[in-house]
């Protein structure tokens, strides 16, 4: 008994449907739980936690990757797996909040399960990887990430200022809703800039007494006018910052998953999720 299950889907499945189907399987939800507890695990580590063959675990991980729920990254000879919470955030924003009637049992059960998962005890991971697919040009995504007028339209809606050159400065400013409007709340230094494909910078929230962390944006063009935006946040020696950007702190917003899902919505529809 291998516990291998059929985990492949037909063609023509939409983004939301892929996420719902991926989350419908208990083994796949368990894999996501493992990555939520400690991100950046190898296939061997994940396989050791499940009573099924290595091939079965690989098939389930493939479905999670196709749904965008898992992102992989090479570290030497090893392939590390990271939980990508952005698709879950998109499902939440598009569906869970919209339907609150008790008869919508499937969505209510999913919301409860996700909330249970997010309340679990976690182990601090030094790297977070988030990926979102956006139907927009690389240039438009780059502009939305780096220009002040765009930054005020999505996510935490803060004005930003970049000096887009190596060694240039980055600042983000408090908005009116935060109080102390105009105060610098984030600062950093540009490490590498390759418009419109790659931006590397340090990232230092002034209210957290931890070392600055390293943030990398990578934009890759795909078929049918869809680009992937991958955000990699190296958070060595910054556990509180890690909780902040993962959206795990109470009354502190949804972190990078919320920001990226709102950015996708803005670029594809012209309106923020929270407008």
VONUSE-416697 format. One line per 10 residues: number of its first residue (from 1); their letters; for each residue x, y, z of C-alpha. Coordinates in nm, 4 decimals, padded with zeros to 6 digits. Each point is the difference from the previous one (the first is absolute). Layout:
<sites>
NUM = a = X Y Z ~ ...
</sites>
This chain:
<sites>
1 = xxxxxxxxxx = 00.0000 00.0000 00.0000 ~ 00.1813 00.3126 -00.1194 ~ -00.2737 00.2540 00.0732 ~ 00.0758 00.1466 -00.3449 ~ -00.3044 00.1881 -00.1304 ~ -00.0986 00.1419 -00.3353 ~ 00.1301 00.3545 00.0204 ~ -00.0038 00.1252 -00.3576 ~ -00.2610 00.2235 -00.1516 ~ -00.1356 00.0645 -00.3454
11 = xxxxxxxxxx = 00.0767 00.3061 -00.2089 ~ -00.1897 00.3239 00.0173 ~ -00.0257 00.0269 00.3773 ~ -00.0089 00.3550 00.1373 ~ 00.2280 00.1371 00.2728 ~ -00.2605 -00.0101 00.2770 ~ -00.1112 -00.3500 -00.0947 ~ 00.3584 -00.1275 00.0139 ~ 00.0357 00.1415 00.3512 ~ -00.3304 -00.1464 00.1192
21 = xxxxxxxxxx = 00.0828 -00.3421 -00.1454 ~ 00.3498 00.0026 00.1442 ~ -00.1352 00.0880 00.3450 ~ -00.2704 -00.2677 -00.0215 ~ 00.2488 -00.2820 00.0643 ~ 00.1002 -00.0711 00.3617 ~ 00.3554 -00.1071 -00.0922 ~ 00.0603 00.3228 -00.1883 ~ -00.1377 00.2070 00.2868 ~ 00.2348 -00.1887 00.2316
31 = xxxxxxxxxx = 00.2959 00.0861 -00.2249 ~ -00.0991 00.3676 00.0166 ~ -00.0270 -00.0282 00.3799 ~ 00.3548 -00.1378 00.0109 ~ 00.1313 00.2879 -00.2094 ~ -00.1900 00.2507 00.2110 ~ 00.1641 -00.1418 00.3124 ~ 00.3455 00.0102 -00.1621 ~ 00.0553 00.1285 -00.3502 ~ 00.2730 -00.0989 -00.2447
41 = xxxxxxxxxx = -00.0158 -00.3811 00.0381 ~ 00.1454 -00.2584 -00.2359 ~ -00.2013 -00.2803 -00.1591 ~ 00.1714 -00.2476 00.2328 ~ -00.1095 00.1975 00.3068 ~ -00.3587 00.0207 -00.1201 ~ -00.0085 -00.3654 -00.1025 ~ 00.1053 -00.1075 00.3507 ~ -00.3215 00.1513 00.1422 ~ -00.2436 -00.1848 -00.2287
51 = xxxxxxxxxx = -00.0942 -00.3680 -00.0232 ~ 00.0312 -00.0223 -00.3766 ~ 00.2651 -00.0535 -00.2642 ~ 00.2459 00.2671 -00.1074 ~ -00.1701 00.0020 -00.3397 ~ -00.3364 00.0645 00.1665 ~ 00.1386 00.2982 00.1918 ~ 00.1546 00.1336 -00.3218 ~ -00.3380 -00.0207 -00.1759 ~ -00.1726 00.1894 00.2782
61 = xxxxxxxxxx = 00.2732 00.2657 00.0026 ~ -00.0396 00.0366 -00.3766 ~ -00.3704 00.0784 00.0439 ~ 00.0817 00.2538 00.2720 ~ 00.2597 00.1619 -00.2267 ~ -00.2442 00.0156 -00.2925 ~ -00.2520 00.1700 00.2293 ~ 00.2698 00.2471 00.1053 ~ -00.0191 -00.1115 00.3640 ~ 00.3589 -00.1266 00.0066
71 = xxxxxxxxxx = 00.3049 00.1705 -00.1513 ~ 00.3356 -00.1747 -00.0349 ~ 00.3492 00.1430 00.0179 ~ 00.3383 -00.1666 -00.0564 ~ 00.2597 00.0106 00.2769 ~ 00.3073 -00.1776 -00.1310 ~ -00.1032 -00.3549 -00.0878 ~ -00.3195 00.0185 00.2015 ~ -00.3430 00.1141 -00.1126 ~ -00.1803 00.1831 00.2789
81 = xxxxxxxxxx = -00.3779 00.0374 00.0226 ~ -00.1665 00.3169 00.1297 ~ -00.3622 00.0722 00.0866 ~ -00.1425 00.2740 -00.2218 ~ -00.3001 00.1482 00.1810 ~ -00.0942 00.2445 -00.2768 ~ -00.2543 -00.2315 -00.1759 ~ -00.1663 -00.0713 00.3357 ~ -00.0214 00.3730 00.0636 ~ -00.1548 00.0510 -00.3448
91 = xxxxxxxxxx = -00.2606 -00.2698 00.0679 ~ -00.0751 00.1617 00.3352 ~ -00.0351 00.3482 -00.1468 ~ -00.2052 -00.1090 -00.3016 ~ -00.2229 -00.2604 00.1610 ~ 00.0100 -00.0395 00.3773 ~ -00.0794 00.3614 00.0885 ~ -00.2607 00.0234 -00.2762 ~ -00.2117 -00.2921 00.1194 ~ -00.0855 -00.0123 00.3675
101 = xxxxxxxxxx = -00.3359 -00.1807 -00.0023 ~ 00.0025 -00.3254 00.2011 ~ -00.1361 -00.2053 -00.2918 ~ 00.3255 00.0469 -00.1921 ~ 00.1435 -00.2916 00.1951 ~ 00.3002 -00.0780 -00.2176 ~ 00.1433 00.3511 00.0191 ~ -00.0702 00.0324 00.3698 ~ 00.1782 -00.3302 00.0671 ~ 00.2957 00.1120 -00.2114
111 = xxxxxxxxxx = 00.0196 00.3321 00.1871 ~ -00.0032 -00.1826 00.3353 ~ 00.2709 -00.2383 -00.1153 ~ 00.2230 00.2829 -00.1222 ~ -00.0477 00.1933 00.3230 ~ 00.0850 -00.3118 00.2023 ~ 00.3143 -00.0471 -00.2068 ~ 00.1063 00.3601 00.0472 ~ -00.0375 -00.0275 00.3783 ~ 00.2373 -00.2955 00.0234
121 = xxxxxxxxxx = 00.3353 00.0350 00.1752 ~ 00.2683 00.0789 -00.2563 ~ 00.3763 -00.0189 -00.0173 ~ 00.1776 00.3101 -00.1240 ~ 00.1256 -00.0351 -00.3592 ~ 00.2841 00.2199 -00.1222 ~ -00.1323 00.0127 -00.3597 ~ -00.3505 00.0671 -00.1303 ~ -00.0871 -00.0424 -00.3672 ~ -00.3253 00.1343 -00.1458
131 = xxxxxxxxxx = -00.1116 -00.0187 -00.3634 ~ -00.2963 00.1458 -00.1842 ~ -00.0991 -00.0188 -00.3667 ~ -00.1208 00.3280 -00.1504 ~ -00.1432 00.0711 -00.3441 ~ 00.2098 00.3093 -00.0629 ~ 00.3260 00.0919 -00.1691 ~ 00.3294 -00.0121 00.1934 ~ 00.0288 00.3777 -00.0442 ~ -00.3416 00.0610 00.1563
141 = xxxxxxxxxx = 00.0752 -00.2256 00.2970 ~ 00.3374 00.1702 00.0479 ~ -00.1662 00.3413 -00.0035 ~ -00.2563 -00.1116 00.2595 ~ 00.2795 -00.1237 00.2279 ~ 00.2247 00.3027 -00.0239 ~ -00.2074 00.3152 -00.0609 ~ -00.1565 00.2029 00.2806 ~ -00.3386 00.0576 -00.1640 ~ -00.0529 -00.3737 -00.0482
151 = xxxxxxxxxx = 00.1160 -00.1012 00.3480 ~ -00.2772 00.2097 00.1560 ~ -00.2663 -00.2038 -00.1847 ~ 00.0543 -00.3507 00.1406 ~ 00.1166 -00.1939 00.3048 ~ 00.0714 00.2283 00.2950 ~ -00.0442 00.3010 -00.2325 ~ 00.3146 00.1834 00.1054 ~ 00.1898 00.2502 -00.2105 ~ 00.3489 -00.1199 -00.0925
161 = xxxxxxxxxx = 00.3170 00.1594 -00.1371 ~ 00.2692 -00.1925 -00.1886 ~ 00.3379 00.1043 -00.1315 ~ 00.0160 -00.2736 -00.2617 ~ 00.3754 -00.0436 -00.0163 ~ 00.2461 -00.2222 00.1819 ~ 00.0512 00.1547 00.3427 ~ -00.3142 00.2137 -00.0352 ~ -00.2443 00.0478 00.2845 ~ -00.3480 -00.1413 00.0549
171 = xxxxxxxxxx = -00.2573 00.1544 00.2341 ~ -00.3663 -00.0622 00.0790 ~ -00.2118 00.2538 00.1855 ~ -00.2923 -00.0320 00.2407 ~ -00.3407 00.0823 -00.1447 ~ -00.2789 00.1939 00.1733 ~ -00.1684 -00.3136 00.1344 ~ 00.3199 -00.1029 00.1794 ~ 00.0469 00.3322 00.1780 ~ 00.3170 00.2112 -00.0170
181 = xxxxxxxxxx = -00.0625 00.0396 -00.3722 ~ 00.3209 00.0493 -00.1962 ~ 00.2315 -00.1609 00.2551 ~ 00.2468 -00.2538 -00.1403 ~ -00.1151 -00.3494 00.1017 ~ 00.2211 -00.2066 -00.2311 ~ 00.3461 00.0654 -00.1308 ~ 00.2511 -00.1905 -00.2072 ~ 00.2777 00.0061 -00.2569 ~ -00.0174 -00.1167 -00.3613
191 = xxxxxxxxxx = 00.2457 -00.2874 -00.0506 ~ -00.0696 -00.0860 -00.3656 ~ -00.2379 00.1442 -00.2575 ~ -00.0765 -00.1572 -00.3392 ~ -00.3230 00.1569 -00.1296 ~ -00.2490 -00.1455 -00.0684 ~ 00.1159 -00.3446 00.1180 ~ 00.1765 00.0080 00.3350 ~ 00.0315 00.2256 00.3029 ~ 00.1996 -00.0815 00.3126
201 = xxxxxxxxxx = -00.0049 00.2212 00.3075 ~ 00.0339 00.0023 00.3753 ~ -00.3228 00.0375 00.1972 ~ -00.0032 00.1520 00.3480 ~ -00.3245 00.0813 00.1880 ~ 00.0924 00.2779 00.2416 ~ -00.2387 -00.1178 00.2739 ~ 00.1665 -00.3432 00.0318 ~ 00.3365 -00.0226 00.1771 ~ 00.1571 -00.2623 -00.2262
211 = xxxxxxxxxx = 00.2643 -00.0013 -00.2742 ~ -00.1028 00.1065 -00.3498 ~ -00.1117 -00.2865 -00.2230 ~ 00.0419 -00.0637 -00.3728 ~ -00.2839 00.0146 -00.2507 ~ 00.0121 -00.1205 -00.3621 ~ -00.2680 00.0578 -00.2654 ~ 00.0246 -00.2080 -00.3190 ~ -00.2346 00.0471 -00.2956 ~ -00.0123 -00.2690 -00.2697
221 = xxxxxxxxxx = -00.2052 00.0202 -00.3170 ~ -00.2197 -00.2998 -00.0828 ~ -00.2493 -00.0986 -00.2713 ~ -00.3253 00.1832 -00.0776 ~ 00.1146 00.3268 00.1530 ~ 00.0321 -00.1446 00.3512 ~ 00.3094 00.0773 00.2096 ~ 00.1150 -00.1581 00.3231 ~ 00.1115 00.2265 00.2823 ~ 00.2133 -00.1821 00.2560
231 = xxxxxxxxxx = 00.0849 00.1716 00.3261 ~ 00.2774 -00.1574 00.2075 ~ 00.0539 00.1429 00.3476 ~ 00.3179 -00.1071 00.1832 ~ -00.0739 00.0544 00.3682 ~ 00.3107 -00.1197 00.1811 ~ 00.0096 00.1143 00.3648 ~ -00.3376 00.1746 -00.0356 ~ -00.2767 -00.2252 00.1423 ~ -00.2386 00.2845 00.0833
241 = xxxxxxxxxx = 00.0356 00.1438 -00.3491 ~ -00.0674 -00.3504 -00.1358 ~ -00.3276 -00.0158 00.1932 ~ -00.0931 00.3486 -00.1193 ~ 00.0508 -00.0663 -00.3720 ~ -00.1654 -00.3440 00.0218 ~ -00.3138 00.1614 00.1399 ~ 00.0223 -00.1839 00.3308 ~ -00.0189 00.3016 00.2321 ~ -00.3387 00.1036 00.1333
251 = xxxxxxxxxx = -00.1337 00.3324 -00.1322 ~ 00.3007 00.0383 -00.2297 ~ -00.1541 -00.0917 -00.3355 ~ 00.0544 -00.2974 -00.2247 ~ 00.3665 00.0539 -00.0873 ~ 00.1382 -00.0845 -00.3426 ~ -00.2900 -00.2330 -00.0962 ~ -00.2448 00.2871 00.0426 ~ 00.2221 00.2509 -00.1817 ~ 00.0630 -00.2277 -00.2997
261 = xxxxxxxxxx = -00.3612 -00.1128 -00.0347 ~ -00.1120 00.3639 00.0061 ~ 00.2666 00.0947 -00.2550 ~ -00.1247 -00.2742 -00.2344 ~ -00.3595 00.1163 00.0383 ~ 00.0911 00.3634 -00.0615 ~ 00.1998 -00.0716 -00.3151 ~ -00.2595 -00.2370 -00.1454 ~ -00.3203 00.1872 00.0914 ~ 00.1047 00.3605 00.0598
271 = xxxxx = -00.1285 -00.0040 00.3584 ~ 00.1480 -00.0968 00.3360 ~ -00.1662 -00.2736 00.2046 ~ -00.0448 00.2578 00.2742 ~ -00.1115 00.3004 -00.2043
</sites>
